[in-house]
Amino acid sequence: MATPPRPSDLTANAHERVYRALRQQVMHGELAPGHALTLRGIGRQFGVSMTPAREAVRRLVAEGAFTLSTSGRVSTPELSPERIEELAAIRALLEPEMAARALPRAHFALIERLTLINSLNADAVARSDAIAYVRTNLEFHRTLYLRAQTPAMLAMCETVWLQLGPTMRAVYQRLRRNEPPHHHRIILAALKAGDEPGLRLAVRTDVTQGLRHLAG
């Protein structure tokens, strides 16, 4: 006869579920900058008690996904231009390096997968779907960087994406793009050609040009 789960295990599972769902919402720009949340509201949304909601929020505050005021108000970050420039500098350092390390493992199937993701990104642009645009844009980069097999770098990069998610969504809506990122095509061409300098430059330019709009 199976042993029933302990209450502490159920709380831990609930906390992890809430944490992962909220983390994805923030990273993909589903929540606008400055969006306020309450523990009670999070609990209702996910059907959990205050304890797992509080633990999930505590983790996300530590990662920079949420800010917590002295009054206890929880909200998504509203980034200053200086903060955006700092995060852009981190991306410009980390992402070209991960792309270069992925290049020797960039087999045909990976390039095909990236091409498909880029087409989904183009569809999101055509539909003016800001959330799908942010999600597929990050998926394009993450799929490439996974091949680098540098989990510490990727974890650092995802923390930066997490802090930028709400602002990326807001800026996309303001700019109203009508075509997918041009440099994704250059990245794909560099991967096919095995061109490491070209790949590094394309990734760095893709990251810095996009974030220049955020700081503007």
N, CA, C and O of each residue as an XYZ file, in Angstrom:
864
protein
N       0.855     -1.197      0.000
C       0.000      0.000      0.000
C       0.891      1.247      0.000
O       1.823      1.361      0.796
N       0.589      2.164     -0.896
C       1.420      3.358     -1.033
C       1.258      4.261      0.181
O       0.171      4.391      0.744
N       2.373      4.883      0.569
C       2.338      5.819      1.686
C       1.772      7.151      1.216
O       2.252      7.700      0.224
N       0.766      7.684      1.901
C       0.197      8.968      1.467
C       1.216     10.088      1.632
O       2.033     10.040      2.551
N       1.186     11.091      0.766
C       2.155     12.190      0.882
C       1.963     12.964      2.176
O       0.839     13.149      2.643
N       3.071     13.412      2.746
C       3.012     14.216      3.957
C       2.566     15.637      3.616
O       2.818     16.115      2.509
N       1.896     16.326      4.571
C       1.473     17.707      4.302
C       2.622     18.601      3.856
O       2.431     19.477      3.011
N       3.825     18.390      4.418
C       4.974     19.221      4.026
C       5.363     18.993      2.575
O       5.803     19.918      1.893
N       5.197     17.737      2.091
C       5.500     17.440      0.690
C       4.507     18.132     -0.230
O       4.880     18.657     -1.279
N       3.223     18.130      0.173
C       2.195     18.783     -0.642
C       2.448     20.282     -0.717
O       2.272     20.889     -1.773
N       2.862     20.887      0.406
C       3.162     22.322      0.416
C       4.349     22.631     -0.481
O       4.339     23.621     -1.213
N       5.382     21.777     -0.425
C       6.565     21.979     -1.261
C       6.209     21.870     -2.738
O       6.679     22.664     -3.553
N       5.378     20.888     -3.086
C       4.959     20.726     -4.474
C       4.155     21.930     -4.946
O       4.334     22.402     -6.068
N       3.261     22.428     -4.081
C       2.451     23.593     -4.437
C       3.338     24.825     -4.631
O       3.148     25.599     -5.569
N       4.301     24.991     -3.739
C       5.219     26.121     -3.836
C       5.992     26.090     -5.146
O       6.141     27.122     -5.801
N       6.486     24.913     -5.535
C       7.262     24.788     -6.769
C       6.385     25.072     -7.988
O       6.829     25.712     -8.942
N       5.154     24.600     -7.954
C       4.226     24.829     -9.074
C       3.928     26.317     -9.235
O       3.949     26.837    -10.351
N       3.654     26.999     -8.137
C       3.364     28.429     -8.185
C       4.601     29.204     -8.637
O       4.505     30.116     -9.457
N       5.749     28.837     -8.101
C       7.007     29.513     -8.464
C       7.273     29.418     -9.964
O       7.570     30.422    -10.611
N       7.164     28.215    -10.511
C       7.470     28.024    -11.936
C       6.471     28.755    -12.825
O       6.852     29.337    -13.840
N       5.198     28.728    -12.448
C       4.177     29.401    -13.260
C       4.364     30.914    -13.238
O       4.297     31.561    -14.283
N       4.596     31.481    -12.061
C       4.807     32.923    -11.963
C       6.092     33.345    -12.665
O       6.137     34.386    -13.321
N       7.128     32.537    -12.524
C       8.409     32.841    -13.161
C       8.237     32.920    -14.681
O       8.771     33.822    -15.327
N       7.494     31.977    -15.239
C       7.263     31.973    -16.681
C       6.446     33.190    -17.096
O       6.742     33.810    -18.117
N       5.431     33.538    -16.326
C       4.611     34.707    -16.647
C       5.454     35.978    -16.700
O       5.296     36.799    -17.603
N       6.346     36.134    -15.729
C       7.174     37.339    -15.686
C       8.175     37.338    -16.844
O       8.322     38.346    -17.534
N       8.861     36.217    -17.059
C       9.885     36.155    -18.095
C       9.307     36.408    -19.485
O       9.954     37.034    -20.324
N       8.099     35.928    -19.726
C       7.481     36.073    -21.048
C       6.685     37.363    -21.199
O       6.020     37.569    -22.214
N       6.749     38.222    -20.204
C       6.077     39.512    -20.325
C       4.575     39.445    -20.179
O       3.874     40.340    -20.652
N       4.057     38.409    -19.537
C       2.611     38.322    -19.346
C       2.117     39.333    -18.316
O       0.929     39.651    -18.267
N       3.036     39.835    -17.497
C       2.710     40.868    -16.508
C       3.434     42.150    -16.892
O       4.624     42.124    -17.205
N       2.728     43.261    -16.868
C       3.307     44.547    -17.260
C       4.238     45.074    -16.174
O       4.140     44.648    -15.024
N       5.151     46.003    -16.520
C       5.997     46.618    -15.488
C       5.143     47.308    -14.427
O       4.177     48.002    -14.745
N       5.511     47.108    -13.168
C       4.770     47.729    -12.077
C       3.474     47.040    -11.722
O       2.699     47.559    -10.919
N       3.223     45.879    -12.305
C       1.991     45.136    -11.999
C       2.030     44.655    -10.548
O       2.973     43.974    -10.144
N       1.016     45.006     -9.772
C       0.985     44.660     -8.351
C       0.273     43.331     -8.139
O      -0.702     43.013     -8.819
N       0.782     42.563     -7.181
C       0.182     41.286     -6.817
C       0.018     41.224     -5.299
O       0.675     41.957     -4.560
N      -0.864     40.342     -4.853
C      -1.011     40.077     -3.431
C      -0.884     38.579     -3.201
O      -1.194     37.779     -4.083
N      -0.432     38.210     -2.028
C      -0.330     36.788     -1.702
C      -1.704     36.131     -1.748
O      -1.839     34.995     -2.202
N      -2.711     36.839     -1.284
C      -4.070     36.290     -1.318
C      -4.526     36.044     -2.755
O      -5.134     35.019     -3.066
N      -4.216     37.017     -3.629
C      -4.611     36.874     -5.030
C      -3.873     35.727     -5.704
O      -4.463     34.986     -6.490
N      -2.583     35.577     -5.401
C      -1.802     34.464     -5.957
C      -2.367     33.136     -5.467
O      -2.495     32.181     -6.233
N      -2.703     33.089     -4.184
C      -3.287     31.874     -3.638
C      -4.575     31.500     -4.342
O      -4.800     30.333     -4.661
N      -5.429     32.500     -4.588
C      -6.695     32.226     -5.297
C      -6.430     31.768     -6.729
O      -7.070     30.838     -7.220
N      -5.478     32.432     -7.396
C      -5.182     32.101     -8.792
C      -4.750     30.651     -8.958
O      -5.142     29.983     -9.915
N      -3.938     30.167     -8.018
C      -3.379     28.825     -8.156
C      -4.024     27.800     -7.225
O      -3.637     26.631     -7.217
N      -5.001     28.240     -6.448
C      -5.687     27.314     -5.565
C      -4.804     26.763     -4.469
O      -4.861     25.575     -4.152
N      -3.970     27.642     -3.880
C      -3.061     27.208     -2.816
C      -3.247     28.118     -1.605
O      -3.896     29.161     -1.684
N      -2.663     27.700     -0.487
C      -2.712     28.494      0.731
C      -1.664     29.605      0.673
O      -0.906     29.702     -0.292
N      -1.627     30.438      1.707
C      -0.693     31.560      1.739
C       0.761     31.101      1.806
O       1.646     31.772      1.275
N       1.014     29.967      2.451
C       2.409     29.541      2.650
C       3.138     29.282      1.334
O       4.203     29.863      1.126
N       2.616     28.431      0.425
C       3.345     28.249     -0.848
C       3.386     29.517     -1.687
O       4.359     29.753     -2.403
N       2.333     30.343     -1.608
C       2.355     31.608     -2.349
C       3.477     32.498     -1.830
O       4.196     33.117     -2.615
N       3.628     32.561     -0.505
C       4.676     33.392      0.099
C       6.073     32.882     -0.267
O       6.965     33.673     -0.570
N       6.259     31.565     -0.239
C       7.568     30.995     -0.553
C       7.935     31.246     -2.021
O       9.086     31.554     -2.329
N       6.961     31.115     -2.920
C       7.221     31.364     -4.337
C       7.612     32.821     -4.569
O       8.553     33.107     -5.310
N       6.894     33.728     -3.941
C       7.190     35.152     -4.085
C       8.568     35.469     -3.518
O       9.313     36.254     -4.104
N       8.911     34.864     -2.381
C      10.221     35.115     -1.772
C      11.352     34.730     -2.735
O      12.338     35.456     -2.857
N      11.209     33.608     -3.406
C      12.230     33.174     -4.365
C      12.319     34.139     -5.547
O      13.410     34.468     -6.013
N      11.168     34.583     -6.019
C      11.153     35.458     -7.192
C      11.669     36.859     -6.856
O      12.265     37.517     -7.708
N      11.449     37.311     -5.640
C      12.043     38.585     -5.207
C      13.567     38.460     -5.201
O      14.268     39.380     -5.622
N      14.077     37.325     -4.725
C      15.521     37.105     -4.690
C      16.128     37.085     -6.085
O      17.286     37.464     -6.262
N      15.355     36.645     -7.081
C      15.848     36.584     -8.464
C      15.647     37.896     -9.217
O      16.103     38.030    -10.352
N      14.973     38.862     -8.601
C      14.733     40.135     -9.272
C      13.496     40.155    -10.129
O      13.253     41.141    -10.825
N      12.695     39.091    -10.107
C      11.461     39.052    -10.902
C      10.387     39.932    -10.297
O       9.569     40.506    -11.016
N      10.384     40.041     -8.971
C       9.455     40.899     -8.243
C      10.242     41.850     -7.362
O      11.376     41.567     -6.976
N       9.629     42.979     -7.051
C      10.164     43.873     -6.033
C       9.221     43.834     -4.836
O       8.014     43.638     -4.983
N       9.784     44.023     -3.669
C       9.000     43.995     -2.435
C       9.280     45.292     -1.692
O      10.410     45.549     -1.278
N       8.230     46.115     -1.524
C       8.393     47.401     -0.849
C       8.408     47.202      0.663
O       8.094     46.121      1.163
N       8.776     48.254      1.380
C       8.809     48.182      2.847
C       7.414     47.965      3.423
O       7.261     47.457      4.534
N       6.390     48.359      2.648
C       5.013     48.158      3.106
C       4.497     46.760      2.789
O       3.375     46.409      3.153
N       5.336     45.946      2.094
C       4.924     44.588      1.751
C       4.262     44.470      0.392
O       3.738     43.408      0.057
N       4.273     45.545     -0.406
C       3.664     45.500     -1.738
C       4.574     44.728     -2.686
O       5.769     45.011     -2.773
N       4.012     43.757     -3.393
C       4.754     42.947     -4.359
C       4.382     43.407     -5.763
O       3.201     43.543     -6.079
N       5.389     43.647     -6.610
C       5.100     44.082     -7.979
C       6.227     43.665     -8.905
O       7.328     43.342     -8.458
N       5.940     43.676    -10.206
C       6.983     43.428    -11.197
C       7.846     44.684    -11.314
O       7.355     45.787    -11.073
N       9.112     44.541    -11.677
C      10.024     45.702    -11.652
C       9.732     46.715    -12.755
O       9.340     46.360    -13.867
N       9.936     47.986    -12.413
C       9.945     49.078    -13.389
C      11.393     49.538    -13.480
O      11.903     50.195    -12.573
N      12.049     49.190    -14.576
C      13.499     49.360    -14.678
C      13.877     50.765    -15.134
O      13.257     51.330    -16.035
N      14.895     51.313    -14.500
C      15.455     52.594    -14.932
C      16.337     52.364    -16.155
O      16.779     51.238    -16.388
N      16.606     53.418    -16.950
C      17.528     53.256    -18.084
C      18.886     52.721    -17.661
O      19.494     51.935    -18.388
N      19.373     53.135    -16.493
C      20.677     52.674    -16.008
C      20.644     51.170    -15.720
O      21.595     50.450    -16.025
N      19.545     50.712    -15.134
C      19.422     49.280    -14.841
C      19.329     48.477    -16.131
O      19.916     47.400    -16.232
N      18.603     48.986    -17.109
C      18.486     48.297    -18.390
C      19.854     48.196    -19.059
O      20.199     47.149    -19.606
N      20.632     49.273    -19.019
C      21.970     49.250    -19.618
C      22.871     48.227    -18.924
O      23.666     47.550    -19.576
N      22.745     48.121    -17.608
C      23.530     47.129    -16.872
C      23.160     45.710    -17.302
O      24.037     44.879    -17.536
N      21.857     45.438    -17.404
C      21.406     44.111    -17.815
C      21.804     43.829    -19.265
O      22.139     42.698    -19.615
N      21.764     44.862    -20.098
C      22.190     44.701    -21.497
C      23.669     44.333    -21.572
O      24.065     43.506    -22.394
N      24.479     44.944    -20.719
C      25.917     44.640    -20.718
C      26.161     43.188    -20.321
O      27.049     42.530    -20.863
N      25.371     42.695    -19.377
C      25.511     41.290    -18.968
C      25.149     40.371    -20.135
O      25.856     39.403    -20.412
N      24.055     40.677    -20.810
C      23.664     39.850    -21.963
C      24.737     39.896    -23.048
O      25.046     38.873    -23.659
N      25.306     41.076    -23.289
C      26.314     41.223    -24.347
C      27.588     40.448    -24.035
O      28.321     40.065    -24.947
N      27.855     40.217    -22.757
C      29.015     39.412    -22.360
C      28.717     37.913    -22.424
O      29.503     37.137    -22.966
N      27.579     37.520    -21.868
C      27.273     36.100    -21.708
C      26.816     35.427    -23.002
O      27.268     34.329    -23.326
N      25.927     36.078    -23.735
C      25.243     35.379    -24.824
C      26.146     35.094    -26.025
O      26.055     34.001    -26.584
N      27.008     36.011    -26.449
C      27.924     35.630    -27.541
C      28.839     34.473    -27.142
O      29.161     33.621    -27.971
N      29.255     34.441    -25.882
C      30.118     33.356    -25.418
C      29.381     32.015    -25.455
O      29.941     31.011    -25.894
N      28.136     31.999    -24.997
C      27.365     30.748    -25.041
C      27.106     30.307    -26.476
O      27.174     29.119    -26.790
N      26.809     31.272    -27.346
C      26.580     30.931    -28.751
C      27.832     30.309    -29.363
O      27.746     29.323    -30.094
N      29.004     30.893    -29.060
C      30.260     30.369    -29.608
C      30.525     28.955    -29.100
O      31.007     28.106    -29.850
N      30.213     28.701    -27.839
C      30.424     27.362    -27.285
C      29.424     26.355    -27.842
O      29.693     25.154    -27.869
N      28.270     26.851    -28.286
C      27.272     25.964    -28.892
C      27.618     25.613    -30.334
O      27.172     24.587    -30.847
N      28.412     26.459    -30.992
C      28.668     26.301    -32.425
C      29.189     24.909    -32.814
O      28.695     24.351    -33.794
N      30.160     24.318    -32.101
C      30.638     22.987    -32.508
C      29.554     21.903    -32.431
O      29.695     20.842    -33.038
N      28.480     22.169    -31.691
C      27.395     21.194    -31.545
C      26.148     21.614    -32.326
O      25.066     21.065    -32.121
N      26.306     22.583    -33.214
C      25.160     23.107    -33.967
C      24.887     22.218    -35.177
O      25.192     22.583    -36.313
N      24.311     21.051    -34.918
C      24.013     20.110    -36.002
C      22.773     20.570    -36.776
O      22.108     21.537    -36.405
N      22.487     19.853    -37.851
C      21.400     20.244    -38.752
C      20.059     20.329    -38.021
O      19.279     21.250    -38.259
N      19.793     19.372    -37.133
C      18.505     19.346    -36.431
C      18.328     20.595    -35.569
O      17.219     21.119    -35.461
N      19.413     21.075    -34.952
C      19.319     22.292    -34.144
C      18.983     23.492    -35.019
O      18.126     24.301    -34.662
N      19.643     23.610    -36.148
C      19.389     24.744    -37.039
C      17.959     24.702    -37.560
O      17.313     25.741    -37.694
N      17.465     23.500    -37.856
C      16.068     23.364    -38.279
C      15.120     23.796    -37.170
O      14.120     24.465    -37.431
N      15.427     23.419    -35.941
C      14.592     23.797    -34.800
C      14.597     25.306    -34.611
O      13.548     25.904    -34.370
N      15.749     25.918    -34.716
C      15.837     27.373    -34.584
C      15.078     28.086    -35.704
O      14.444     29.116    -35.476
N      15.147     27.534    -36.902
C      14.418     28.118    -38.035
C      12.921     28.069    -37.781
O      12.205     29.026    -38.077
N      12.444     26.951    -37.229
C      11.019     26.824    -36.905
C      10.610     27.836    -35.835
O       9.575     28.490    -35.960
N      11.417     27.963    -34.792
C      11.103     28.924    -33.729
C      11.066     30.336    -34.294
O      10.216     31.143    -33.918
N      11.997     30.631    -35.202
C      12.024     31.967    -35.793
C      10.773     32.233    -36.633
O      10.294     33.365    -36.697
N      10.250     31.197    -37.271
C       9.003     31.368    -38.031
C       7.825     31.625    -37.080
O       6.922     32.393    -37.410
N       7.832     30.991    -35.915
C       6.799     31.258    -34.910
C       6.919     32.683    -34.381
O       5.916     33.335    -34.088
N       8.154     33.156    -34.262
C       8.387     34.530    -33.851
C       7.825     35.500    -34.890
O       7.233     36.521    -34.542
N       8.017     35.170    -36.174
C       7.471     36.002    -37.252
C       5.948     36.001    -37.221
O       5.322     37.032    -37.469
N       5.345     34.847    -36.916
C       3.889     34.773    -36.796
C       3.393     35.667    -35.666
O       2.369     36.336    -35.804
N       4.115     35.679    -34.553
C       3.725     36.530    -33.425
C       3.776     38.000    -33.816
O       2.911     38.784    -33.425
N       4.793     38.372    -34.589
C       4.893     39.747    -35.071
C       3.705     40.083    -35.972
O       3.105     41.150    -35.846
N       3.372     39.171    -36.874
C       2.260     39.405    -37.799
C       0.933     39.574    -37.056
O       0.053     40.314    -37.495
N       0.803     38.874    -35.917
C      -0.432     38.958    -35.121
C      -0.370     40.061    -34.071
O      -1.328     40.258    -33.323
N       0.752     40.785    -34.008
C       0.969     41.814    -32.978
C       0.759     41.249    -31.577
O       0.186     41.908    -30.709
N       1.230     40.022    -31.369
C       1.087     39.336    -30.084
C       2.385     39.526    -29.297
O       3.361     38.808    -29.511
N       2.385     40.493    -28.395
C       3.607     40.855    -27.680
C       4.123     39.718    -26.812
O       5.328     39.476    -26.754
N       3.225     39.026    -26.146
C       3.652     37.955    -25.238
C       4.262     36.802    -26.034
O       5.307     36.274    -25.655
N       3.619     36.411    -27.128
C       4.173     35.339    -27.968
C       5.496     35.774    -28.591
O       6.392     34.952    -28.779
N       5.623     37.056    -28.911
C       6.879     37.564    -29.469
C       8.019     37.405    -28.458
O       9.086     36.892    -28.794
N       7.786     37.846    -27.224
C       8.824     37.730    -26.193
C       9.145     36.261    -25.943
O      10.313     35.889    -25.831
N       8.107     35.423    -25.855
C       8.316     34.003    -25.549
C       9.138     33.319    -26.635
O      10.093     32.609    -26.319
N       8.792     33.514    -27.908
C       9.506     32.830    -28.987
C      10.892     33.428    -29.207
O      11.810     32.724    -29.627
N      11.051     34.718    -28.928
C      12.371     35.335    -29.028
C      13.327     34.706    -28.011
O      14.455     34.348    -28.348
N      12.862     34.574    -26.760
C      13.695     33.950    -25.738
C      13.903     32.468    -26.019
O      14.977     31.929    -25.750
N      12.886     31.811    -26.556
C      13.030     30.386    -26.879
C      14.100     30.174    -27.942
O      14.850     29.199    -27.881
N      14.178     31.081    -28.920
C      15.205     31.006    -29.954
C      16.596     31.027    -29.313
O      17.443     30.183    -29.608
N      16.811     31.997    -28.439
C      18.123     32.128    -27.801
C      18.401     30.951    -26.865
O      19.497     30.391    -26.884
N      17.428     30.579    -26.059
C      17.650     29.514    -25.076
C      17.948     28.177    -25.767
O      18.801     27.417    -25.311
N      17.247     27.897    -26.859
C      17.466     26.643    -27.586
C      18.901     26.562    -28.095
O      19.527     25.503    -28.041
N      19.413     27.676    -28.583
C      20.808     27.708    -29.034
C      21.766     27.532    -27.855
O      22.704     26.738    -27.929
N      21.532     28.267    -26.775
C      22.484     28.260    -25.663
C      22.503     26.936    -24.910
O      23.511     26.602    -24.287
N      21.425     26.185    -24.953
C      21.422     24.863    -24.316
C      22.519     23.967    -24.892
O      23.060     23.109    -24.194
N      22.843     24.174    -26.179
C      23.868     23.352    -26.824
C      25.260     23.713    -26.334
O      26.206     22.960    -26.563
N      25.404     24.845    -25.666
C      26.712     25.232    -25.141
C      27.115     24.377    -23.948
O      28.297     24.260    -23.623
N      26.115     23.779    -23.296
C      26.343     22.952    -22.102
C      27.099     23.738    -21.028
O      28.091     23.270    -20.469
N      26.596     24.948    -20.759
C      27.150     25.823    -19.719
C      26.004     26.218    -18.785
O      25.497     27.336    -18.874
N      25.591     25.316    -17.893
C      24.389     25.567    -17.083
C      24.509     26.777    -16.169
O      23.507     27.449    -15.927
N      25.692     27.081    -15.653
C      25.837     28.241    -14.772
C      25.620     29.539    -15.559
O      24.943     30.453    -15.088
N      26.202     29.610    -16.758
C      25.999     30.792    -17.606
C      24.534     30.955    -17.975
O      23.995     32.060    -17.925
N      23.889     29.853    -18.347
C      22.498     29.921    -18.756
C      21.611     30.359    -17.596
O      20.672     31.131    -17.791
N      21.899     29.875    -16.399
C      21.113     30.278    -15.228
C      21.244     31.778    -14.986
O      20.260     32.446    -14.665
N      22.454     32.306    -15.138
C      22.662     33.749    -14.982
C      21.898     34.521    -16.055
O      21.293     35.557    -15.776
N      21.932     34.014    -17.266
C      21.256     34.667    -18.377
C      19.735     34.679    -18.165
O      19.076     35.683    -18.437
N      19.188     33.573    -17.687
C      17.751     33.498    -17.454
C      17.316     34.463    -16.355
O      16.209     34.998    -16.405
N      18.173     34.687    -15.369
C      17.859     35.666    -14.332
C      17.759     37.071    -14.930
O      16.910     37.864    -14.523
N      18.620     37.369    -15.887
C      18.548     38.662    -16.578
C      17.268     38.746    -17.404
O      16.568     39.758    -17.356
N      16.956     37.702    -18.156
C      15.712     37.684    -18.940
C      14.497     37.880    -18.040
O      13.543     38.568    -18.405
N      14.545     37.274    -16.875
C      13.434     37.366    -15.933
C      13.198     38.806    -15.515
O      12.056     39.260    -15.447
N      14.277     39.523    -15.235
C      14.132     40.918    -14.827
C      13.662     41.809    -15.977
O      13.003     42.823    -15.751
N      14.000     41.428    -17.207
C      13.653     42.245    -18.374
C      12.277     41.933    -18.960
O      11.739     42.734    -19.723
N      11.695     40.773    -18.612
C      10.476     40.308    -19.275
C       9.358     41.331    -19.369
O       8.893     41.609    -20.475
N       8.900     41.911    -18.249
C       7.802     42.884    -18.341
C       8.145     44.090    -19.200
O       7.299     44.582    -19.946
N       9.394     44.575    -19.099
C       9.802     45.751    -19.880
C       9.888     45.417    -21.363
O       9.534     46.247    -22.201
N      10.356     44.204    -21.706
C      10.426     43.795    -23.112
C       9.039     43.796    -23.731
O       8.863     44.248    -24.863
N       8.066     43.301    -23.009
C       6.691     43.264    -23.517
C       6.174     44.688    -23.740
O       5.565     44.971    -24.771
N       6.414     45.581    -22.782
C       5.925     46.948    -22.883
C       6.562     47.686    -24.059
O       5.886     48.426    -24.773
N       7.855     47.482    -24.255
C       8.547     48.159    -25.358
C       8.085     47.615    -26.709
O       7.911     48.381    -27.657
N       7.885     46.294    -26.804
C       7.379     45.722    -28.057
C       6.050     46.368    -28.430
O       5.820     46.718    -29.587
N       5.187     46.520    -27.444
C       3.879     47.115    -27.724
C       4.019     48.563    -28.174
O       3.235     49.035    -28.997
N       5.012     49.270    -27.642
C       5.206     50.670    -28.022
C       5.778     50.783    -29.431
O       5.376     51.653    -30.204
N       6.728     49.888    -29.764
C       7.388     49.975    -31.070
C       6.527     49.449    -32.205
O       6.651     49.892    -33.347
N       5.635     48.483    -31.879
C       4.769     47.856    -32.887
C       5.592     47.347    -34.069
O       5.412     47.792    -35.203
N       6.491     46.415    -33.791
C       7.317     45.820    -34.844
C       6.441     45.206    -35.928
O       5.347     44.712    -35.657
N       6.944     45.245    -37.168
C       6.211     44.598    -38.262
C       7.040     43.510    -38.937
O       6.633     42.959    -39.960
N       8.207     43.199    -38.362
C       9.013     42.095    -38.883
C       9.834     41.507    -37.741
O      10.162     42.217    -36.790
N      10.171     40.222    -37.820
C      10.944     39.586    -36.748
C      12.364     40.137    -36.710
O      12.793     40.805    -37.651
N      13.103     39.862    -35.625
C      14.474     40.385    -35.513
C      15.349     39.977    -36.699
O      15.498     38.791    -36.992
N      15.920     40.962    -37.368
C      16.749     40.718    -38.550
C      17.960     39.857    -38.202
O      18.384     39.025    -39.004
N      18.511     40.054    -37.021
C      19.759     39.368    -36.679
C      19.573     37.883    -36.390
O      20.553     37.140    -36.351
N      18.338     37.438    -36.186
C      18.119     35.996    -36.055
C      18.525     35.282    -37.344
O      19.104     34.197    -37.302
N      18.223     35.887    -38.475
C      18.601     35.276    -39.762
C      20.125     35.252    -39.918
O      20.681     34.305    -40.474
N      20.788     36.288    -39.430
C      22.258     36.319    -39.498
C      22.849     35.260    -38.568
O      23.844     34.620    -38.906
N      22.244     35.077    -37.413
C      22.679     34.027    -36.486
C      22.564     32.663    -37.151
O      23.487     31.852    -37.072
N      21.440     32.405    -37.802
C      21.237     31.120    -38.480
C      22.274     30.931    -39.589
O      22.809     29.834    -39.752
N      22.561     31.985    -40.350
C      23.543     31.877    -41.433
C      24.934     31.595    -40.875
O      25.682     30.803    -41.448
N      25.285     32.233    -39.765
C      26.601     32.008    -39.158
C      26.721     30.583    -38.624
O      27.784     29.971    -38.724
N      25.643     30.055    -38.061
C      25.646     28.672    -37.586
C      25.872     27.706    -38.749
O      26.667     26.772    -38.646
N      25.173     27.939    -39.839
C      25.311     27.064    -41.013
C      26.727     27.117    -41.581
O      27.255     26.110    -42.055
N      27.337     28.307    -41.528
C      28.680     28.483    -42.101
C      29.790     28.122    -41.121
O      30.959     28.082    -41.505
N      29.444     27.859    -39.857
C      30.481     27.602    -38.859
C      31.337     28.821    -38.576
O      32.521     28.698    -38.261
N      30.732     30.008    -38.691
C      31.453     31.274    -38.585
C      31.357     31.803    -37.155
O      30.385     32.470    -36.802
N      32.373     31.502    -36.327
C      32.300     31.925    -34.926
C      32.352     33.448    -34.755
O      31.528     33.984    -34.015
N      33.283     34.177    -35.404
C      33.279     35.642    -35.239
C      31.953     36.260    -35.695
O      31.422     37.160    -35.044
N      31.429     35.767    -36.819
C      30.158     36.284    -37.312
C      29.009     35.972    -36.361
O      28.105     36.789    -36.185
N      29.046     34.793    -35.748
C      28.007     34.401    -34.793
C      28.062     35.283    -33.546
O      27.035     35.774    -33.078
N      29.265     35.478    -33.016
C      29.410     36.337    -31.828
C      28.873     37.743    -32.108
O      28.154     38.317    -31.290
N      29.229     38.284    -33.262
C      28.800     39.645    -33.602
C      27.283     39.710    -33.771
O      26.646     40.653    -33.302
N      26.709     38.720    -34.435
C      25.264     38.726    -34.672
C      24.486     38.639    -33.362
O      23.494     39.344    -33.176
N      24.934     37.780    -32.465
C      24.248     37.647    -31.175
C      24.385     38.929    -30.364
O      23.409     39.419    -29.796
N      25.606     39.473    -30.311
C      25.826     40.703    -29.541
C      24.980     41.844    -30.102
O      24.380     42.606    -29.344
N      24.932     41.961    -31.411
C      24.157     43.041    -32.027
C      22.662     42.840    -31.780
O      21.946     43.799    -31.491
N      22.196     41.613    -31.891
C      20.783     41.310    -31.658
C      20.377     41.727    -30.249
O      19.321     42.325    -30.042
N      21.228     41.401    -29.292
C      20.925     41.705    -27.888
C      20.993     43.207    -27.618
O      20.082     43.765    -27.008
N      22.059     43.862    -28.065
C      22.259     45.268    -27.713
C      21.301     46.187    -28.457
O      20.841     47.178    -27.890
N      20.987     45.879    -29.720
C      20.056     46.738    -30.453
C      18.667     46.679    -29.847
O      17.999     47.704    -29.711
N      18.226     45.463    -29.479
C      16.908     45.342    -28.861
C      16.827     46.083    -27.540
O      15.837     46.758    -27.256
N      17.872     45.954    -26.733
C      17.853     46.588    -25.417
C      18.067     48.097    -25.496
O      17.723     48.819    -24.560
N      18.631     48.579    -26.598
C      18.757     50.018    -26.770
C      17.377     50.663    -26.803
O      17.195     51.778    -26.314
N      16.400     49.958    -27.383
C      15.020     50.471    -27.384
C      14.469     50.520    -25.968
O      13.708     51.425    -25.624
N      14.854     49.540    -25.139
C      14.351     49.505    -23.769
C      14.864     50.681    -22.961
O      14.152     51.223    -22.116
N      16.113     51.077    -23.224
C      16.709     52.169    -22.447
C      16.310     53.536    -22.980
O      16.565     54.556    -22.338
N      15.687     53.560    -24.151
C      15.350     54.840    -24.769
C      14.118     55.478    -24.188
O      13.722     56.561    -24.618
